[in-house]
Amino acid sequence: MTKRNVLVFDLDGTLIESAPDLALSLQILLKNEGRREPDLIEVKSMIGDGATKLVERGYAATGSALSENELKEKVKNFLEIYSENLVVETHLYENCRTVLRNLKAAGWKLLICTNKPYAPTLEIMNRLDLNNLFDKAVGGDSYPVKKPNPDHILKLLDEAGASTEQAIMIGDGVNDVLAARNAGIPSILFTHGYGTEAAKAQNPDITIDTFLELEDAINSLA
């Protein structure tokens, strides 16, 4: 039997609390056009499917929706604004770094599979000093597909030299649970992130509240 020794992490709402900076950037974008600025709670409900969906939902919630061409332009504008606000308030969840270090020391291979675009993902990892902990990261624009499509995970595992029999998916949203199930790997759901209630309804293998519970959860699946 193949030993599970690969952990695939989502980023936003799983490793990092990033909603305040995503909200700030979306608010600036909308304010520049005279639109209402959605508050943090509202923006949290829009997170999870990447930048394009976040911008699309932001505009739909504050007035008329956008055409496809308009959306592309607004996403470009949003990413420019966000690039200046990546880690204003964004931070690792409590005990995250310590637990990740312990897992890496114990021989686990750590990967990131996020629907966030790759460029800001990489910059946030740099700014929060995560690169030495993770073997590889991919974003929502790294492949033609993204979560919940299982190929987002499967392509990452293949490039990392790992199999589904080795992997566990750890995330905070519906896309993480569904992508894991579709890829044939177990999932652990964090409740401290975004979209937790909808994700719970998809019956992840284990649900936990804090990083201090993660090692036990992983070991029970491994």
URPELIN-V884683 format. One record per pair of residues at least 24 apart in sequence whose ideal C-beta (glycine too) atoms are under 8 Angstrom apart, sorted by the first residue. I is the first residue (numbers start at 1). J is the second residue. D is the distance in Angstrom with one decimal. If there is no record, write none. Layout:
((I:J:D) (I:J:D))
This chain:
((2:163:6.6) (2:165:3.9) (2:166:5.8) (3:166:7.0) (3:222:7.0) (4:165:7.4) (4:166:5.6) (4:167:6.9) (4:168:5.9) (4:218:7.9) (4:221:6.5) (4:222:4.2) (5:107:6.2) (5:108:5.7) (5:109:6.2) (5:166:5.5) (5:222:7.6) (6:108:7.1) (6:109:4.6) (6:111:6.6) (6:157:7.0) (6:160:7.1) (6:162:4.5) (6:166:4.5) (6:167:4.5) (6:168:7.2) (7:103:6.6) (7:108:5.4) (7:109:7.2) (7:110:5.4) (7:111:6.9) (7:167:7.5) (7:168:5.6) (7:170:6.1) (7:218:6.9) (8:111:4.9) (8:112:7.6) (8:113:5.1) (8:153:6.0) (8:156:6.8) (8:157:7.4) (8:167:5.6) (8:168:7.0) (8:169:4.9) (8:170:6.8) (8:180:8.0) (8:185:7.6) (9:110:6.8) (9:111:6.9) (9:112:5.3) (9:113:7.2) (9:134:8.0) (9:170:5.0) (9:171:7.2) (10:112:7.6) (10:113:6.7) (10:114:5.7) (10:147:7.9) (10:169:7.9) (10:170:6.8) (10:171:3.5) (10:172:6.2) (10:173:7.0) (10:175:8.0) (10:176:5.0) (10:193:7.8) (11:112:5.6) (11:114:3.8) (11:116:5.8) (11:121:6.2) (11:124:7.5) (11:137:7.9) (12:47:6.1) (12:48:7.6) (12:114:6.6) (12:116:5.9) (12:172:7.9) (12:193:7.4) (12:194:7.0) (13:47:6.7) (13:48:7.4) (13:171:7.7) (13:172:3.9) (13:173:6.5) (13:190:7.2) (13:192:7.4) (13:193:2.7) (13:194:4.2) (13:195:7.5) (14:93:7.9) (14:170:6.3) (14:171:5.2) (14:172:4.8) (14:176:7.5) (14:190:5.5) (14:193:5.7) (15:92:6.3) (15:93:6.7) (15:96:5.8) (15:112:7.5) (15:130:7.5) (16:90:5.6) (16:91:6.7) (16:92:5.8) (16:93:7.0) (16:96:8.0) (16:124:6.8) (16:128:7.0) (17:89:7.8) (17:90:6.6) (17:91:5.7) (17:92:7.8) (17:93:6.1) (17:192:7.9) (18:90:4.5) (18:124:7.5) (19:43:6.2) (19:44:5.0) (19:47:6.2) (19:194:6.6) (20:88:7.3) (20:89:4.0) (20:90:7.0) (21:82:7.2) (21:85:5.0) (21:86:6.3) (21:87:7.0) (21:88:5.2) (21:89:5.6) (21:90:4.8) (22:47:6.2) (22:54:6.7) (22:82:7.1) (24:85:5.4) (24:88:6.6) (24:89:7.7) (25:78:6.2) (25:81:4.6) (25:82:4.1) (25:85:5.1) (26:54:6.6) (26:55:7.1) (26:58:4.8) (26:78:6.7) (28:81:5.2) (28:85:7.9) (29:55:7.3) (29:58:7.3) (29:74:6.8) (29:77:5.9) (29:78:5.1) (29:81:5.7) (30:58:6.1) (30:59:7.4) (30:62:5.6) (35:59:7.5) (35:62:4.3) (35:63:5.6) (36:62:4.5) (36:63:7.5) (37:62:7.9) (38:62:6.5) (44:194:5.0) (45:194:7.5) (45:195:7.4) (47:194:4.6) (47:195:7.3) (48:115:6.9) (48:173:4.4) (48:174:7.2) (48:175:5.9) (48:194:5.8) (48:195:5.2) (49:115:5.7) (49:146:7.9) (49:175:6.8) (50:115:4.1) (50:116:6.4) (50:117:6.9) (50:140:4.0) (50:141:7.8) (50:146:6.3) (51:75:5.7) (51:78:6.2) (51:79:6.1) (51:82:7.5) (51:116:7.0) (51:117:5.6) (51:140:7.6) (54:78:7.5) (79:117:6.7) (79:119:7.8) (79:120:7.1) (82:120:6.2) (83:119:7.8) (83:120:6.6) (83:123:7.4) (86:120:5.9) (86:123:5.7) (86:124:5.4) (86:127:6.5) (87:124:6.4) (87:127:4.7) (87:128:6.7) (90:124:6.6) (90:128:7.6) (91:128:7.6) (92:128:6.1) (93:192:6.1) (93:210:7.9) (93:211:6.1) (94:210:7.0) (94:211:6.7) (95:210:6.8) (95:211:4.1) (95:212:5.6) (96:211:5.2) (97:133:7.7) (98:211:7.8) (99:211:4.6) (99:212:7.3) (99:214:5.5) (99:215:6.6) (100:130:7.9) (100:133:4.9) (101:133:6.8) (102:215:6.8) (103:214:7.8) (103:215:6.9) (103:218:7.4) (104:133:5.7) (108:218:7.7) (109:135:5.3) (109:160:6.7) (109:162:6.5) (109:166:8.0) (110:134:4.8) (110:135:6.2) (111:135:6.0) (111:136:5.3) (111:137:7.0) (111:156:5.9) (111:157:7.7) (111:160:5.7) (111:162:7.9) (112:136:7.5) (112:137:3.7) (112:138:7.1) (113:137:7.8) (113:138:5.8) (113:147:6.8) (113:152:5.9) (113:153:5.6) (113:156:5.2) (113:169:7.6) (113:179:7.7) (114:138:7.5) (114:139:5.8) (114:140:6.6) (115:139:7.4) (115:140:3.8) (115:146:4.8) (115:147:5.6) (115:152:8.0) (115:175:6.5) (116:140:6.0) (117:141:5.0) (118:142:5.2) (135:160:6.0) (136:160:5.0) (146:175:7.9) (147:175:4.0) (147:176:6.4) (147:178:7.3) (147:179:4.0) (148:174:7.1) (148:175:4.6) (148:178:3.7) (148:179:4.5) (148:182:6.4) (149:179:6.8) (149:182:7.3) (150:179:5.6) (150:182:3.7) (150:183:3.8) (150:184:7.7) (152:179:6.1) (153:179:5.4) (153:180:7.0) (153:183:4.5) (153:185:7.1) (154:183:5.5) (157:183:8.0) (168:218:6.2) (168:221:5.6) (168:222:7.4) (170:214:7.3) (171:199:7.7) (172:196:6.3) (172:199:6.8) (173:198:7.5) (173:199:5.2) (174:198:4.9) (174:199:4.8) (174:202:5.9) (177:202:4.3) (177:203:7.7) (177:204:4.7) (178:202:6.1) (180:204:7.7) (186:221:4.9) (188:214:7.2) (188:217:5.2) (188:218:7.2) (188:221:7.4))
